């Protein structure tokens, strides 16, 4: 009789590789083991297509130990949202202040830029500030989505916000009576306006073209001239947006 051996690893396990956290994930859609950086949690995700392949994912992480430590070391330090701090909102300076009551909370114009007044102490202040930033992100993204939709002459999709770590936007085209849905990362509000607008243009163009063919990029070009620069900015600075609030 062959003795039963329990699996060494399980979905969600965390281990340490070169002093860095690596979390194991099982994704049945995956074709092979892979590594992906979770910038918000500052950890590497080792994905396997099945529980039987978790050993291979662990071995692969150890093979890439030097790369993992280098990538995580280059991540910007977390930036907690605290009274007296500053950040940029759509490319404009924004000062963080504590509101004396919830009625005073919000995003306001000031002579020297924007002011984000949030109500709460310690971590509650940061959570309240994020809610204000999300509300502003949703407002502007809805406006830009509507403008691009009008240009292309397509129906307005449902707009939702996420805190996705691997993509800045996604588009699910409508089918039959189902309305199309576009999801955006709320953290785009921390990028320059033109970068946010590029992502909105990119996702709206997917309502016409689901691929990334030359025809798709021609649709994007109808909406913005910032496509290449927007993509380059996000590659260079995207990780810093995920550090805000950390």
C-alpha positions as CSV (number, residue, x, y, z in Angstrom):
1,X,0.0,0.0,0.0
2,X,1.3,3.4,-1.0
3,X,1.2,5.8,2.0
4,X,-0.8,9.0,1.7
5,X,1.4,12.1,1.6
6,X,-0.3,15.4,2.4
7,X,0.6,18.2,0.0
8,X,3.5,20.3,1.2
9,X,1.9,23.6,0.1
10,X,-1.6,25.0,-0.1
11,X,-3.3,27.8,-1.9
12,X,-2.7,31.1,0.0
13,X,0.5,29.9,1.8
14,X,3.2,32.5,2.3
15,X,6.9,31.7,2.3
16,X,10.1,33.7,2.3
17,X,12.4,33.8,-0.7
18,X,15.6,35.9,-0.4
19,X,14.0,37.7,2.5
20,X,10.9,38.6,0.5
21,X,7.3,37.4,1.0
22,X,6.0,35.1,-1.7
23,X,2.4,34.0,-1.6
24,X,1.1,30.9,-3.4
25,X,-2.0,31.0,-5.6
26,X,-3.8,28.3,-7.6
27,X,-5.5,29.5,-10.8
28,X,-7.1,26.8,-12.9
29,X,-6.9,29.1,-15.9
30,X,-3.1,29.3,-15.8
31,X,-1.2,27.2,-18.3
32,X,2.1,27.3,-16.4
33,X,3.7,28.5,-13.1
34,X,4.3,32.2,-13.1
35,X,5.4,35.1,-10.8
36,X,3.5,38.4,-10.4
37,X,4.2,41.3,-8.2
38,X,1.5,42.6,-5.9
39,X,2.6,46.2,-5.5
40,X,0.0,47.0,-2.9
41,X,0.9,44.2,-0.5
42,X,4.6,44.4,-1.5
43,X,4.8,40.6,-2.1
44,X,5.3,38.3,-5.0
45,X,2.5,36.0,-6.1
46,X,3.6,32.5,-7.3
47,X,0.8,31.1,-9.4
48,X,0.3,27.4,-10.3
49,X,-2.4,25.8,-12.4
50,X,-3.2,23.2,-9.8
51,X,-2.3,22.1,-6.2
52,X,0.1,19.4,-7.7
53,X,2.1,22.2,-9.4
54,X,2.6,24.3,-6.2
55,X,6.0,22.6,-5.6
56,X,7.0,23.7,-9.1
57,X,5.9,27.3,-8.3
58,X,7.9,27.3,-5.1
59,X,11.0,26.0,-7.0
60,X,10.5,28.6,-9.7
61,X,10.4,31.4,-7.1
62,X,13.6,30.2,-5.6
63,X,15.2,30.1,-9.0
64,X,14.2,33.7,-9.5
65,X,15.2,34.8,-5.9
66,X,17.6,37.4,-7.1
67,X,15.1,39.0,-9.4
68,X,12.4,38.9,-6.8
69,X,14.5,40.7,-4.2
70,X,15.5,43.3,-6.7
71,X,12.0,44.0,-7.9
72,X,10.6,44.4,-4.3
73,X,13.6,46.5,-3.3
74,X,12.8,49.0,-6.0
75,X,9.2,49.4,-4.9
76,X,8.5,52.9,-3.4
77,X,7.8,53.0,0.3
78,X,4.2,53.2,1.4
79,X,2.7,56.6,1.7
80,X,0.1,56.8,4.5
81,X,-2.5,59.5,4.1
82,X,-2.1,61.8,7.2
83,X,-3.1,65.3,8.0
84,X,-0.4,67.8,6.9
85,X,0.6,65.5,4.1
86,X,0.5,66.2,0.4
87,X,-0.2,64.3,-2.8
88,X,-1.2,65.1,-6.4
89,X,-4.7,64.7,-7.7
90,X,-4.9,64.6,-11.5
91,X,-1.6,66.4,-11.6
92,X,-2.5,69.2,-9.1
93,X,-1.0,69.6,-5.6
94,X,-3.4,68.5,-2.9
95,X,-3.1,69.2,0.8
96,X,-4.5,66.8,3.4
97,X,-6.3,68.3,6.3
98,X,-8.4,67.0,9.2
99,X,-12.1,68.0,9.0
100,X,-13.7,69.1,12.3
101,X,-16.8,67.1,11.4
102,X,-18.1,64.8,8.6
103,X,-20.1,67.7,7.2
104,X,-16.8,69.6,6.5
105,X,-15.2,66.6,4.7
106,X,-14.6,66.7,1.0
107,X,-12.3,67.9,-1.8
108,X,-12.1,71.7,-2.1
109,X,-10.4,74.3,-4.2
110,X,-7.9,76.5,-2.5
111,X,-5.6,79.4,-3.7
112,X,-2.6,77.1,-3.7
113,X,-4.2,74.0,-5.1
114,X,-6.7,71.4,-3.8
115,X,-7.5,70.5,-0.2
116,X,-8.7,67.1,0.8
117,X,-10.4,67.4,4.2
118,X,-11.1,64.0,5.9
119,X,-12.8,63.3,9.2
120,X,-11.2,60.8,11.5
121,X,-8.2,59.9,13.6
122,X,-5.2,57.7,12.6
123,X,-6.2,55.0,10.2
124,X,-9.8,56.2,10.0
125,X,-8.5,59.5,8.6
126,X,-6.7,57.6,5.8
127,X,-9.8,55.5,5.0
128,X,-11.9,58.6,4.8
129,X,-9.4,60.4,2.6
130,X,-9.5,57.4,0.2
131,X,-13.3,57.6,0.0
132,X,-13.1,61.2,-1.0
133,X,-10.5,60.5,-3.6
134,X,-12.6,57.6,-5.0
135,X,-15.6,59.8,-5.3
136,X,-13.7,62.4,-7.3
137,X,-12.2,59.6,-9.4
138,X,-15.6,58.2,-10.2
139,X,-17.0,61.7,-11.1
140,X,-14.2,62.5,-13.5
141,X,-14.0,59.1,-15.1
142,X,-17.7,59.1,-15.7
143,X,-17.4,62.5,-17.4
144,X,-14.4,61.4,-19.6
145,X,-16.1,58.1,-20.5
146,X,-19.3,59.9,-21.5
147,X,-17.2,62.4,-23.7
148,X,-15.3,59.5,-25.4
149,X,-18.5,57.5,-25.9
150,X,-20.2,60.5,-27.6
151,X,-17.2,60.9,-30.0
152,X,-17.4,57.2,-31.1
153,X,-21.2,57.2,-31.2
154,X,-21.6,54.2,-28.9
155,X,-23.9,53.6,-25.9
156,X,-22.8,54.7,-22.5
157,X,-21.4,51.7,-20.4
158,X,-21.8,51.2,-16.7
159,X,-18.7,52.6,-14.9
160,X,-17.3,51.0,-11.8
161,X,-14.2,51.5,-9.7
162,X,-11.8,48.9,-8.5
163,X,-8.5,48.7,-6.7
164,X,-7.0,46.3,-9.3
165,X,-3.3,45.7,-9.0
166,X,-2.6,44.3,-12.4
167,X,-4.5,46.6,-14.7
168,X,-5.7,50.2,-14.8
169,X,-8.9,49.5,-16.6
170,X,-11.0,46.7,-18.2
171,X,-13.9,46.6,-20.6
172,X,-16.7,44.0,-20.8
173,X,-18.7,44.7,-23.9
174,X,-22.5,44.5,-23.8
175,X,-24.4,41.6,-25.2
176,X,-28.1,41.5,-26.0
177,X,-29.9,43.5,-23.2
178,X,-26.7,43.5,-21.1
179,X,-25.1,46.9,-20.8
180,X,-21.3,47.1,-21.3
181,X,-19.2,47.6,-18.2
182,X,-15.9,49.5,-17.9
183,X,-13.9,49.2,-14.7
184,X,-11.2,51.6,-13.7
185,X,-8.7,51.7,-10.9
186,X,-9.6,54.5,-8.6
187,X,-5.9,55.3,-8.2
188,X,-5.9,56.9,-11.6
189,X,-7.0,60.0,-9.8
190,X,-3.5,60.2,-8.4
191,X,-2.0,60.3,-12.0
192,X,-1.9,63.4,-14.3
193,X,-5.3,64.2,-15.9
194,X,-4.0,63.2,-19.4
195,X,-3.0,59.8,-18.1
196,X,-6.4,59.1,-16.6
197,X,-8.0,60.4,-19.8
198,X,-5.8,58.0,-21.9
199,X,-7.0,55.0,-19.9
200,X,-10.6,56.1,-20.3
201,X,-10.1,56.5,-24.1
202,X,-8.4,53.1,-24.2
203,X,-11.3,51.3,-22.5
204,X,-14.0,53.1,-24.5
205,X,-12.2,52.2,-27.7
206,X,-12.6,48.5,-26.6
207,X,-16.4,49.0,-27.0
208,X,-15.7,49.2,-30.7
209,X,-12.7,46.9,-31.0
210,X,-12.1,44.1,-28.4
211,X,-8.5,43.5,-29.6
212,X,-5.3,45.6,-29.7
213,X,-5.0,45.6,-33.5
214,X,-4.0,48.7,-35.6
215,X,-7.7,49.4,-36.0
216,X,-8.1,49.5,-32.2
217,X,-5.3,52.0,-31.8
218,X,-6.9,54.1,-34.6
219,X,-10.0,54.4,-32.5
220,X,-7.9,55.4,-29.5
221,X,-6.2,58.1,-31.6
222,X,-9.6,59.6,-32.4
223,X,-10.0,60.2,-28.6
224,X,-6.6,61.2,-27.4
225,X,-3.1,62.0,-28.6
226,X,-1.6,60.9,-25.3
227,X,-1.6,57.1,-25.8
228,X,2.1,56.4,-26.0
229,X,3.0,58.9,-23.3
230,X,0.2,57.7,-21.1
231,X,1.4,54.1,-21.3
232,X,5.0,55.1,-20.7
233,X,4.0,57.2,-17.7
234,X,2.1,54.3,-16.1
235,X,5.0,51.9,-16.7
236,X,7.4,54.3,-15.0
237,X,5.2,55.6,-12.2
238,X,2.3,53.2,-11.7
239,X,3.9,51.4,-8.7
240,X,4.0,54.8,-6.9
241,X,0.2,55.1,-7.2
242,X,-0.3,51.8,-5.4
243,X,2.0,53.0,-2.6
244,X,-0.4,55.8,-1.7
245,X,-2.4,54.9,1.4
246,X,0.1,52.2,2.4
